[in-house]
């Protein structure tokens, strides 16, 4: 299967998207340059120089156990595959005191055996960025209980915790709402625990059958959320404190397919749909070129 490869010499983008009703047209100027990418033009495990793994139960009372098993994540035919399975797997951390503490703090199911496996990839410790255009072309998994996400976390999470570190959800989808994807930001002031998060959904055509491009354009003044290069959510910097705008620091990128959880399981989990794949064609990060000296 052939896929489009990025032209190394192409530094700028010059694309004009026409206006549609209630949608803002976007000009991608040639002021951007490509600073990081994975085109997945190889086979096997995700590139370890670019991607790390999350393991076990992590957050949101989700039911999947994250692994680095090639069954759950691999690169094949020019695509990154994140695949969820209905299968039992022992929770190796179940008896540890650290897990019990984490499960209380981060809403992790306190069970000794998981019923689902999946994968979550992260650039944490490998590549992080402040500002830019982050772009992911993907096809989503299908079915009630699926909760795929393309998102970012602030690098100071360990020091200040969530949500003070900031979170940027480039794309979230829940399987029971099959024709909508969401973009959101979370901070100390604006987050889903307080029901104050800044978020918006947008209709999406055939997200399970065709690839769409999910992206943000992030500057010191704003974060725009785009579906196929059309802005549908605009977040402005209010210039108050880091409680409102923690987005002037490095963020890592995460790709995952969660199962169930506080949002994903609101209509249950359909066990007849597995396995399900989130398929990523490419991930690209652009940043503005430095201004030339006069």
C-alpha positions as CSV (number, residue, x, y, z in Angstrom):
1,X,0.0,0.0,0.0
2,X,1.5,3.3,-1.1
3,X,1.1,6.5,0.9
4,X,2.1,10.0,0.4
5,X,5.5,10.9,1.7
6,X,6.5,14.3,2.9
7,X,8.9,16.2,0.6
8,X,12.0,17.0,2.7
9,X,12.6,20.3,0.9
10,X,9.0,21.5,1.6
11,X,9.4,23.8,4.6
12,X,6.3,26.0,4.2
13,X,2.7,25.2,3.6
14,X,0.6,27.4,1.4
15,X,-3.0,26.2,1.6
16,X,-6.2,28.2,1.5
17,X,-9.4,26.5,2.7
18,X,-12.6,28.1,1.6
19,X,-15.1,29.4,4.2
20,X,-18.1,27.4,5.0
21,X,-21.1,28.4,7.1
22,X,-20.1,29.0,10.8
23,X,-16.6,27.9,10.0
24,X,-13.5,30.0,9.9
25,X,-11.2,29.7,6.9
26,X,-7.5,29.1,7.6
27,X,-4.4,30.4,5.8
28,X,-1.4,28.2,6.5
29,X,1.4,30.5,5.8
30,X,4.9,29.7,4.6
31,X,6.2,31.2,7.8
32,X,6.0,27.6,9.3
33,X,8.8,25.1,9.1
34,X,8.7,21.4,9.8
35,X,10.5,20.7,13.1
36,X,9.5,17.1,13.9
37,X,7.6,14.3,12.2
38,X,6.9,10.6,12.0
39,X,5.6,9.4,8.6
40,X,5.6,5.8,9.7
41,X,7.5,4.7,6.6
42,X,9.0,1.7,8.3
43,X,7.8,-1.6,9.8
44,X,7.7,-3.0,13.4
45,X,7.7,-1.1,16.7
46,X,7.2,2.7,16.8
47,X,10.5,4.5,16.5
48,X,12.0,4.5,20.1
49,X,13.8,7.8,19.4
50,X,10.3,9.4,19.0
51,X,7.8,7.4,21.0
52,X,7.6,6.0,24.5
53,X,4.9,3.8,26.1
54,X,2.5,4.2,29.0
55,X,1.9,1.1,31.0
56,X,-1.0,-0.4,33.0
57,X,-3.9,1.6,34.3
58,X,-3.2,5.3,34.0
59,X,-6.3,7.6,34.4
60,X,-10.0,8.4,34.1
61,X,-11.3,5.0,35.4
62,X,-10.6,3.6,32.0
63,X,-10.8,-0.2,31.6
64,X,-7.9,-0.9,29.3
65,X,-4.5,-2.0,30.4
66,X,-1.8,-0.3,28.4
67,X,1.0,-2.4,27.0
68,X,3.9,-2.3,24.6
69,X,2.9,-5.5,22.9
70,X,3.0,-5.4,19.1
71,X,-0.5,-6.7,19.1
72,X,-1.6,-3.4,20.7
73,X,0.8,-1.0,18.8
74,X,2.9,-1.4,15.7
75,X,3.9,0.2,12.4
76,X,2.8,-1.6,9.3
77,X,2.1,-0.7,5.6
78,X,3.0,2.9,6.3
79,X,0.7,3.4,9.3
80,X,0.9,3.4,13.1
81,X,-1.7,1.0,14.5
82,X,-3.1,1.4,18.0
83,X,-5.3,-1.7,18.5
84,X,-7.6,-2.5,21.4
85,X,-8.5,-6.1,22.3
86,X,-11.0,-7.7,24.6
87,X,-8.8,-10.0,26.6
88,X,-7.8,-10.6,30.2
89,X,-4.4,-9.5,31.5
90,X,-3.1,-9.4,35.0
91,X,-2.6,-6.1,36.7
92,X,1.0,-6.5,37.9
93,X,0.8,-3.4,40.1
94,X,-2.4,-4.5,41.9
95,X,-0.8,-5.3,45.3
96,X,1.6,-2.4,45.4
97,X,0.9,0.5,47.8
98,X,2.0,2.9,45.1
99,X,-0.8,1.6,42.8
100,X,-3.4,2.0,45.6
101,X,-2.3,5.6,46.1
102,X,-2.4,6.3,42.4
103,X,-5.7,4.6,41.8
104,X,-7.3,6.9,44.4
105,X,-5.7,10.0,43.0
106,X,-6.1,9.4,39.2
107,X,-9.3,7.4,39.1
108,X,-7.8,4.0,38.2
109,X,-9.9,0.9,38.6
110,X,-8.8,-1.2,41.6
111,X,-8.9,-4.6,40.0
112,X,-6.3,-7.4,39.8
113,X,-7.2,-8.4,36.2
114,X,-8.0,-6.2,33.3
115,X,-10.5,-7.2,30.6
116,X,-9.1,-5.1,27.8
117,X,-5.7,-4.2,26.4
118,X,-4.6,-1.2,24.3
119,X,-1.7,1.2,23.9
120,X,-0.8,4.8,24.7
121,X,2.2,6.4,23.0
122,X,3.9,9.6,24.3
123,X,6.7,11.8,23.3
124,X,7.4,12.7,26.9
125,X,11.2,12.9,27.5
126,X,11.9,12.6,23.8
127,X,10.3,15.6,22.1
128,X,8.2,18.5,23.6
129,X,7.2,21.8,22.1
130,X,6.0,25.3,23.1
131,X,3.7,26.7,20.4
132,X,3.4,25.6,16.8
133,X,1.0,23.7,14.5
134,X,0.6,20.1,15.6
135,X,-1.1,17.9,12.9
136,X,-2.2,14.2,13.0
137,X,-3.9,12.4,10.1
138,X,-5.9,9.5,11.5
139,X,-8.8,7.1,11.1
140,X,-10.7,6.3,14.3
141,X,-11.8,3.1,16.0
142,X,-15.5,2.3,16.0
143,X,-18.0,1.3,18.6
144,X,-19.6,2.1,21.9
145,X,-17.0,2.2,24.6
146,X,-14.1,3.5,22.4
147,X,-12.4,6.7,23.5
148,X,-9.5,7.5,21.2
149,X,-7.5,10.7,21.8
150,X,-4.8,12.9,20.4
151,X,-3.7,15.2,23.1
152,X,-0.9,17.1,25.0
153,X,0.2,17.6,28.6
154,X,2.4,20.3,30.2
155,X,6.0,19.3,31.1
156,X,5.5,20.4,34.7
157,X,2.8,17.9,35.5
158,X,5.0,16.0,38.0
159,X,5.7,19.3,39.9
160,X,2.3,20.9,39.9
161,X,-0.1,18.1,39.0
162,X,-3.1,18.0,36.8
163,X,-4.9,20.3,35.8
164,X,-2.5,23.0,36.8
165,X,0.0,21.7,34.2
166,X,-2.5,22.3,31.4
167,X,-3.9,19.9,28.9
168,X,-4.7,20.4,25.2
169,X,-7.0,17.8,23.6
170,X,-6.4,18.1,19.9
171,X,-9.0,15.4,19.2
172,X,-11.3,13.2,21.4
173,X,-14.0,11.0,20.3
174,X,-16.4,8.7,22.2
175,X,-18.0,5.8,20.3
176,X,-21.5,6.4,21.5
177,X,-21.4,9.9,19.7
178,X,-20.4,8.5,16.4
179,X,-20.6,11.7,14.2
180,X,-18.7,14.1,16.5
181,X,-15.2,14.9,17.6
182,X,-14.2,17.3,20.3
183,X,-11.4,19.8,21.0
184,X,-10.7,21.1,24.5
185,X,-8.3,22.7,26.9
186,X,-8.0,22.1,30.6
187,X,-6.3,24.3,33.3
188,X,-6.7,25.0,37.0
189,X,-9.5,27.4,36.3
190,X,-11.1,25.6,33.3
191,X,-11.4,21.8,33.6
192,X,-14.0,19.0,33.4
193,X,-13.9,18.3,37.1
194,X,-15.3,21.8,37.7
195,X,-17.4,21.5,34.5
196,X,-15.7,24.7,33.3
197,X,-13.5,23.2,30.5
198,X,-13.3,25.1,27.2
199,X,-14.5,22.7,24.6
200,X,-16.5,22.2,21.4
201,X,-17.6,19.4,19.3
202,X,-17.9,19.3,15.5
203,X,-19.6,17.0,13.0
204,X,-17.3,14.6,11.3
205,X,-18.0,12.6,8.2
206,X,-17.2,8.9,8.3
207,X,-14.4,9.0,10.9
208,X,-14.0,5.2,10.9
209,X,-13.8,4.8,7.1
210,X,-11.7,7.7,5.9
211,X,-8.7,9.7,7.3
212,X,-9.2,13.2,8.7
213,X,-6.6,15.7,9.7
214,X,-6.8,16.8,13.4
215,X,-4.6,19.8,14.4
216,X,-4.1,22.9,16.5
217,X,-2.4,26.2,15.8
218,X,-0.9,27.4,19.1
219,X,0.7,30.7,19.8
220,X,1.3,32.9,22.9
221,X,-2.1,34.5,22.2
222,X,-4.4,31.7,21.2
223,X,-5.0,28.0,20.5
224,X,-7.1,27.2,17.4
225,X,-8.6,23.7,16.9
226,X,-9.0,22.5,13.3
227,X,-10.7,19.6,11.6
228,X,-9.3,19.2,8.0
229,X,-7.8,22.6,8.2
230,X,-11.0,24.4,9.2
231,X,-11.0,26.1,12.6
232,X,-14.0,25.1,14.8
233,X,-12.8,26.3,18.3
234,X,-10.8,29.4,19.2
235,X,-9.3,29.8,22.7
236,X,-7.7,33.2,23.5
237,X,-5.1,33.9,26.2
238,X,-6.9,36.1,28.7
239,X,-3.6,37.3,30.1
240,X,-4.5,36.6,33.7
241,X,-2.4,33.9,35.5
242,X,-1.1,30.4,34.8
243,X,-4.3,29.1,36.4
244,X,-6.2,30.2,33.2
245,X,-3.3,29.9,30.7
246,X,-0.6,27.3,31.5
247,X,0.3,27.1,27.8
248,X,3.5,29.0,27.7
249,X,5.7,26.0,28.3
250,X,6.7,22.7,26.6
251,X,4.0,20.1,26.1
252,X,4.4,16.5,25.1
253,X,2.1,14.7,22.7
254,X,0.1,11.5,23.4
255,X,-1.8,9.1,21.1
256,X,-4.0,6.5,22.7
257,X,-7.2,4.5,22.3
258,X,-8.9,4.1,25.7
259,X,-11.8,1.8,26.5
260,X,-14.6,2.9,28.8
261,X,-13.7,5.4,31.5
262,X,-15.6,8.3,33.0
263,X,-16.6,9.6,29.5
264,X,-16.1,6.7,27.2
265,X,-18.3,4.3,29.2
266,X,-21.3,6.5,29.7
267,X,-23.3,4.3,27.4
268,X,-21.5,1.1,28.3
269,X,-18.9,-1.0,26.3
270,X,-19.9,-3.1,23.4
271,X,-17.8,-6.3,23.7
272,X,-18.8,-7.5,20.2
273,X,-16.7,-4.8,18.4
274,X,-13.2,-5.9,19.2
275,X,-10.5,-5.7,18.1
276,X,-10.6,-2.0,17.1
277,X,-7.9,0.1,15.5
278,X,-6.9,3.7,15.6
279,X,-4.8,4.2,12.4
280,X,-2.4,7.1,12.1
281,X,-1.0,8.1,8.7
282,X,1.4,10.8,10.0
283,X,2.3,13.1,12.9
284,X,3.9,16.5,12.0
285,X,4.9,19.4,14.1
286,X,5.6,22.8,12.6
287,X,6.8,26.0,14.2
288,X,7.2,29.5,13.1
289,X,10.5,30.4,11.4
290,X,12.7,32.9,13.3
291,X,12.3,36.5,12.0
292,X,15.2,37.5,9.8
293,X,17.4,40.4,11.0
294,X,17.2,43.5,9.0
